[in-house]
Amino acid sequence: MGLHSVFWNGMVRIMKETSLVKGVLLLESLAALDSEATLAQLVEATGIVKPTAHRLLQSLVQLGYVQHRAGGFYQLTGRLGVVANGFGNSNLCHQAMPILQQVSQQTGETINLGVLRKTRIAYLIVLECQHALRRVASPGRTDPFYCTALGRAIVAHLPLPQQEQMLKSTEIAPRTEQTVTDRGQLREILEKVRQDGWAVEVDQNDLGVTCVSAPVFSGDQVLAAVSLSVPTIRSDGDRRKELVKAVRDTAAALTHQFEGLSAS
């Protein structure tokens, strides 16, 4: 039974007054209108008053479920598909582990898989190399998105309104003397990452450690990111190019893996 039917059930009509249900009704209506509609069309379809509909749509935009396009159109993103397909942490790790183990053996470097949790990166998998690093993250640990290659790779591919909200609301403090804390510079970095398809940070989260990262997608929705962590002294020149290729190939393999799951 859809929400449209629920609203006509007198026993639960009080649900109609909650923001949660109104937000879901907007999502359902967008889906029914071929995944895009104007504010006026959504107000007419849902019966939600215009100021409330606009406020809820802005929240859905910030959460990444809806995109506000030119011409005043609101459009569903692929985020709902990710939720519907059940890409939980355990599923991510189970599907990703064989690929990450292979890359770890090929490169001899520490490899990480991370996801965005609010404004921080949560490490799901960390396969440590034999080379000593200043600090190796452990599964479950979190770091700020702005000073990690993992975080930059993910946030750069979020809808721009959500990205901007994160930059404005996050307290940006230096982790090392190299950490970029200027929001204008971070915007430029994220734009470059979006164009290049990979991210790098050198000594910005931990002195002496360089990370390169690439995003993992499910459809058009960024799902996670994979990174290689190496001592900075061993990350210049041709070695950097090798690491970038390895991490991009790994991210592409994981993306293909999850696209296959979505289609099954």
N, C-alpha and C positions, 0 to 999 in steps of 0.2 A: 504493500500500500504506500503510495507516495504522499508527500506532505500536503498536496492539494486536497487529497481525500481526508487526511487527518483533520484539516481545518473545519470540516463539516461535521465532525463528530462532536456533539455537544459536551461530552465528558472531558474532552481535552482542548476545548477552544481557548482556554487560558494560555496554552502554548503559543498562540498566535502573537501574544504580547511580548515574548522574549526576543532579545536581539539575536540569540543563537538561531532560533527557528527562522527569523526573518532573513538572516544571512544565508542559511541553507536554501530558503525559498528563492532568493536572488540567484544562487548558483543553479538551482533546478531550472529556473526560468531562462537563464542564459543558455543552458544546454538545450532547452526546448526551442529556443530561437536561433538554432544553428550555431551556438557558442558565441554569438556576438549580438549586441543590442545597444541602443542609446539609453540614457537615463530615463527619458520620457517613455520609451517602450517598456522598460522594466517596471516603472511606476504603474503603468496601465496594466501590465501582466500580473503584478503581485498585489496591487492595492495598497502598497506601502507608501506613506507620504513621502514627498520628494526629498525634504531635508534628511529624513532618516535613511532613505535609500542611498542618498549620496554619501552620508557618513559611513554606512556599512560597506559600501563599495570601496571607499578609500581604505578601510581596514583590510578588506580582502586583497586589494592591490598591494598593500604593505606586506601582507603575509605571503604573497606570491601566487595566490589562487586565481587572480584576475589581473589582466593587463589593460591599461587605459590607452587606447590608440588615438591617433590623429583623427579629427572629424567627430570627436565626442563618443566614439564607440568603446564599449567595454567588451573584453574578450576573455574567455577561459584560457588559462595556461595548461601545461601538461601536469601540473602538480597533483591534481585530483587523480590522474591516472597512476601516478606513483603510489599514492595512498591506497587506491583501490587494488593495486597489484600486490600490496603487502610487502614492500621492500623494507622489512625490519632489519635491525642490526645483525641478528643471527643469520638471516638469509643472505645479507650482503657478504658477511664474513665467509659463509660456507661456499658461496659461488666464487668469491674472489681469491680464496686462499691458494688454490693450485697455480693460478696465473702469477700471483705475487711471489710464491716460492720459487718459481722458475726464473723470474727476473732477478730475484735476490741472488740466486746461484750464478746467473750469467754476469751480473755487474759486480758482485762482491761488496755491495753497499747496503746500508740500512734502508729498508723500504717501509712506507707507512700508508695506511688507508684511513682517511678521516671524513667525517661528516660535519655539517654545520649544526650547532645547537645554540639557538638564539644568536649571540654575537661571538661565539667561541667555537673553535674546532675541537671536536672530540675524536680521539684516536681509537679506532676500532681494532686495527691490526698493526703491530710493529714487529718486523722481522729484522733482528739486529745482526749487523755484520761483525766480522772479526776485528775490524779496525776500531781503535778506541775513539770515542767521541766525548766531547765535554759533557753532554747530557743526552741520553736516549729516552724518548718518551715511552710511556707504558700504556697499554690499552686501558681506556677509561680516563686518562689524563686529558685535560683541556688546556688550550692556549688561545690567546686573542686572535681573531681572524686577520687583523690588519698587519701583523708582523710575521705571519707564517705564509709560506708558499701555498700550502693547502688551503688556507682561508682565502687568499687572494684568487686562487684558481676557481673556487666556488662562487665567491661573492661577485666576481667580475661577470659571471654569467647569470646572475639574478636579474629580474626586471629592474630597470633603472630606478623607479620610485622606491622599491624595497631596498636597493643598494644605497640610495641617498638617505633613507631613513636610518639605516644602520650606521652610516658615517656620522650623522647628526646626533644620534642617541648614545653612541658608544663612548665611554670615557677612554681616551687614547693617551696612554702613558708609555714612556720608553722602557723597553726590556733591557736594552744595551745602549751604549753611546751611538750605535749605528742605526737605531730604530727610527724609521720615518714616522713622525707624529703630526705633520702638517696635513690637514684634510685636503687641501688643494693638490698637494703632491700625491696623496693617496688616490685621489680621483684620476689623476693622470696615469698612475701605475695600473689601476684597475682597467682603464680604457686600453692601455697597451696590452695587458693580459688578454682582454677580450679579443683584440685584433690578432695577437700572436697565437693564442690557443694554449699557452703555457705560462707559468709564473716562476719567479726566482726570488729568493731573499738571501742576502749574504750577511752573516753576523748580526742580523736584526732581532732574532729571537734568542739565539745563544751565540756568544763570541766563539769564533773558530769553527762554526758550522754553517755550511751552505745547503740550501734545499731547493730543488727544482720540482715543479708539480704540474699536473694537467688534470682537467675536469673529467668526470665520468658522468654520462648522461643516460637517462631512460626516456626515449622519445626526445622531446624538446626541453625536458626538465633536467637541470643539473642535479645529480643525485649524491655525488661524493667527489673526492679527489684522491689521487695517488701521488706520492712524492718519494724522491730519493734524497737521503741525507748523507752528506760527505764532509770530511774535514775541508775547510776552506782552502787550505794549502794545496789540496789535490783537485781543485775544481775549476781551474782556469783553462783557457784555450780549447784544444781538441777534446780534452776530457769533458768539459762543459757541454760541448756539442753531442758527445756520446750519451751523456746523462739525459739531455733533453730528448734525444731520439728515443731512448729506452723508456722514459716516463710517458712520452706521448704514445708510443706503440702499446704500452701497457694499458693506458687509459682507453685507447681505441678498442683493445681486446675486451676489456671489461664492459665498455658500452655495447659492443656487439653481443656479449653474453647476456646482458640485461634486456636488450631489444629482443633477443630470442625468447627470453622468458615471457616478455609482454605479449608476444605473438602466440604463445602456446596456450 
